[in-house]
Amino acid sequence: MQTSSTQKPHVVIIGGGFGGLAAARQLRRANLRVTLVDRNNYHLFQPLLYQVATGGLSPSNIASPLRYILRKQANCEVLLAEVVDIDVDRQSVLFSDGQLDYDFLITAAGATHSYFGRDEWESNAPGLKTIEQALDIRRRIYSAFEAAERQSNPELRKALLTFVIVGGGPTGVELSGALAEIARHTLKHDFRHINPEDARIIIVEAAEHVLAHYPPDLCERAAEKIRSRGIEILTHTKVTEVTDEHVKLSGTDGETLLATHTVLWAAGVQANSLGKTIAGKCGVEVDRAGRVPVTQQLSVGSYENVFVIGDLANCPDASGKPLPGLAPVAIQQGEYVARLIEDKVSGRLSKKPFEYKDRGTMATIGRSAAVALVGTKKFCGFFAWTLWLAIHLFQILLFENRMLILIQWIWGYLTYHRSSRIITGGHQPALTKQSGTVPKAPVTANSPS
C-alpha cells in the first residue's frame, strides 16, 4: 500500500534503541505518522547490562516497554516484528509475515560482537549485547563458583575459578571490576569448601592499554585501579583458540594455554546484518565492521529519504575517523534526522550536516573508581565514579526504574549484596561434568564468625 496524497507522510523507524527512540520522540509534535519497529517490545539501557550479567540488577530494572514509553505520543505506533528485507525503490519494509510502506526510513538496528571470523567461539565465549546474553553470563559466573565448591581436584578447581574477559574496553573493564567485587566481597562468606577470593580474573587486550580510546596517561591510571582490585591485565595479547576447557593466548612472550571454563567476550563490534542489506540496495559498500557509509546528512547513497544512524552507521568525525558506537552519538543522530525530516516535509531544505557534540566519555572500573574525559579534563577515581553514577541514573527513562536502581545501588554499596544472583536456564555442562565429590574438610575455613 503506497501512501496516498491525503495521508500524512509516514516515517518508519527500525530499532527501539537509543537512536531509534530518540528519533521517534523528537517527532512527537510533527505532522507525520511514525511507526517504530523492533523485534523486542522493550528499550534496553545497554550501559548497565553488565550489572544484570553480574547479579547487581534484574532485567526489568534496565528494560522499559516501548509501548509504555510512547503511550502518550498520538502520532506514533509500535510494531513487534523482525525486518527481513527492505525495498528502497518501492519504499517498503518487508517482514516475514507482511510489509510496511514508508515515505522516510530511519534504520537504527544496532550492532553485535565480532569474533573476527571465529563465530564458533560464541558458544564458549558469550558477548554482552542482549538480556538473554546477560542472563547466560550470570549463569556461567555463579555456576562456576558452585561447581568449584564441589570439586576436590585442586587443578580443576583452579580452572573453574579462572575468569577470562577478552577485550579491555569499557564493557570488559566493567565486567572484570564487578567480578572482582563478587569474589572479594559478595560471596566472601557463602561457601564452605572454597575461598571465592582465590578467583583469578584476567583481562586480555590486543592493544597497548586497556580503555585504549582514552589518553595514555588516563589509561595508565585506570590500569593501576584495575590491578589494585586483584585483576590481571594482559596487553599486546590475542586469543587464538577458545574451548569449553581453555583459551590459547598469543602475546609478546609467545603462546600460553589458560585452563578456564568461563570466557566472556567484550572485543570487536559487528553491525547488524540489516546494514549490508540496505547498503546493497542503495548501491554502497559496508566497511569491515559491516557499517553503512552515510552522507553528511546521514542518508545513504542517492536515497535522501533513507537514513542510517547509531552503531549501524559509518559516520566520520572532523578528523575522518568513524564516530564511536556510543549512546550519545546515536541519540544526537536520531534527533538530527528527525528534525531534518520535519524540515523536508515543511519545505525547508536544510543542508546543515550532522555534527556530533562530544560532551565527554566515561567508564566505571568498580566501586568508587571510574575514568572520565570531559573536554580536556581528565578524572580517575571517586569523583569520576560519582559522575558516572549520576549521569547513568539520570538517563534511565522511567522514574520507577530510576528509583529502584538508586535504592539497589545504595544497598549494594553499603552491604556488597547483589540481589539478582539466581541461576536460571539450566547448568553449565562444561562446569558440572568436571565436578567431583565434596571434600571431607574445607579447603579454606570460610565460615562466618
Number of C-alpha atoms within 10 A of each C-alpha: 9 11 13 8 7 6 9 15 18 19 24 27 27 27 22 27 22 25 31 32 24 20 28 25 18 17 24 18 11 16 14 18 19 26 20 24 25 23 14 15 18 19 21 25 20 18 16 19 26 25 21 24 29 27 26 23 22 21 22 13 21 25 20 19 16 23 18 13 15 18 13 10 16 11 19 20 17 19 15 14 18 16 21 14 16 20 14 17 9 12 18 20 20 17 14 10 9 9 15 17 20 25 18 20 25 26 24 30 28 28 22 18 20 18 18 12 7 11 11 11 17 17 12 19 24 19 25 24 19 16 20 13 17 23 24 20 26 23 22 27 26 19 23 25 23 18 23 28 25 19 24 19 14 11 11 21 24 17 21 29 29 22 24 25 24 26 26 27 20 20 26 26 28 22 25 29 23 22 24 21 20 23 19 19 16 18 18 18 16 14 19 19 21 26 24 25 16 14 23 20 22 21 25 26 26 19 15 13 22 27 25 17 13 19 12 14 10 21 19 16 14 26 19 12 20 24 13 10 18 19 21 17 20 21 18 15 23 19 17 13 13 22 19 17 18 19 21 15 19 16 16 10 9 8 14 14 13 16 21 25 29 29 28 24 25 27 20 15 18 19 25 19 16 23 25 19 17 23 20 13 18 18 11 16 18 20 14 10 18 22 29 32 23 22 19 15 20 26 21 23 18 11 14 14 18 22 25 34 30 30 29 29 33 25 27 17 14 9 7 8 10 14 18 17 16 14 17 19 21 28 19 21 29 31 19 23 24 24 17 21 24 20 13 13 15 11 9 11 12 13 9 10 12 17 16 17 9 10 9 13 15 21 22 26 26 22 17 15 21 26 27 22 18 12 10 6 8 16 19 22 19 15 15 21 22 16 17 20 16 12 11 14 17 12 10 20 16 16 11 11 17 17 14 13 19 15 12 17 18 11 14 16 13 9 11 19 19 22 13 16 18 12 17 12 9 10 15 18 12 19 24 16 9 16 19 16 10 15 15 8 9 16 14 12 13 16 13 9 4
